[in-house]
Amino acid sequence: MQTKFKLILSFTLGALILPLITFCQTTNDIKDRKIKATYLQTIDQRKGQVNVKNNLTYYDKHGNTLETFELDKDSNITAHETFKYNHHNDEIENIIFDSIKILKKIVSEYDKWNNIKLRTTFDKDNVLIEKTISIYNTNNYKTEENTFDKDGKLVRKWLWNMTKKEC
């Protein structure tokens, strides 16, 4: 009985600590360690139900995520994302798929200071869903973010009053 308890305790602690170790890797850690891919399995057991998720992620030589795959317990793809980056390693494109088809595409544009100035979201037919425009002050701090729907109607507005970064 004591051995079974130790085994359950070890498995539980391992299941809690391993994802923390995996998610604590920064882009620089991935780049420095020349990691090309990671695989993470999550087993969620609640009220007698077991839910198994498998995540497979591929990285480029700069440590940027190139592709992610979410797989079910039988290794069938349930979700897939691809990413593209500019020469400053800023994400310029993110395409989100279900198991096969494109669900949406997000395209980002940057200004000469590498601040995101425009993020455009398209649906599966490459039709505009929403557009977000970011505005920065002369100190290079974001002061405003406006999101417009497909008809150009303002649906969300964020304002910041920043004179220095507070991190």
Protein Blocks (a to p, Z undefined) as FASTA:
>chain_A
ZZmmmmmmmmmmmmmmmmmmmmmpcfklmmmnopabdcddddddeehiacdddddddddf
kopafbdcdddfkopafbdcdddddfkopafbdcdddfkbcfbdcdddddfkopafbdcd
ddfkopafbdcdddddfkopafbdcdddfkopafbdcddddfbdcZZ
